[in-house]
């Protein structure tokens, strides 16, 4: 969405900006995992899901720094 609309789409509210920021942490970690697994997207997602277990995405975003590649 940033490529299409720039940053204005999320500047309308603080909650939108926070939501976006949390999700981007997860996305960046996913790309990092893909790089460490020769671009295997499925493996990266499985590792994140296993780390997350039954917890929510907010928990994952808040603790993703602890997740080692």
C-alpha positions in Angstrom: 0.0 0.0 0.0 2.9 2.3 0.6 4.0 2.0 -3.0 0.5 2.8 -4.3 -0.6 5.5 -1.8 2.5 6.5 0.1 2.3 7.0 3.8 -0.9 9.2 3.8 -3.2 6.2 3.9 -2.1 5.4 7.5 -1.7 8.9 8.8 -5.4 9.3 9.4 -5.2 7.7 12.8 -2.6 6.6 15.3 -4.1 3.1 15.5 -3.7 2.6 11.8 0.0 3.6 12.0 0.5 1.3 15.0 -1.3 -1.6 13.3 0.9 -1.1 10.2 4.1 -0.9 12.3 3.3 -4.2 14.1 2.6 -6.0 10.9 5.7 -4.8 9.2 7.9 -6.3 12.0 6.3 -9.7 11.2 6.8 -9.2 7.5 10.4 -8.2 7.8 11.1 -11.2 10.0 9.4 -13.4 7.4 11.7 -12.1 4.7 14.7 -12.6 7.0 13.7 -16.2 7.6 13.2 -16.8 3.9 16.7 -15.5 3.2 18.1 -18.0 5.7 16.1 -20.9 4.2 17.0 -20.3 0.5 13.8 -18.4 -0.2 11.5 -21.0 1.1 8.4 -19.0 2.0 6.5 -22.0 3.4 9.3 -22.8 5.8 9.5 -19.2 7.0 5.8 -19.1 7.7 5.8 -22.5 9.5 8.7 -21.3 11.8 6.8 -18.1 12.6 3.6 -20.0 13.3 5.3 -22.5 15.5 7.0 -19.7 17.5 3.6 -17.9 17.8 1.8 -21.1 18.8 -1.7 -20.1 19.9 -0.9 -16.5 20.7 -2.1 -13.5 18.7 -0.3 -11.5 16.1 0.1 -8.6 18.5 2.1 -10.9 20.8 4.2 -12.1 17.9 4.9 -8.5 16.8 5.9 -7.5 20.4 8.2 -10.5 20.9 9.6 -11.1 17.4 13.0 -9.7 18.4 13.5 -12.7 20.6 12.9 -15.1 17.7 16.2 -16.3 16.4 16.7 -17.2 12.7 
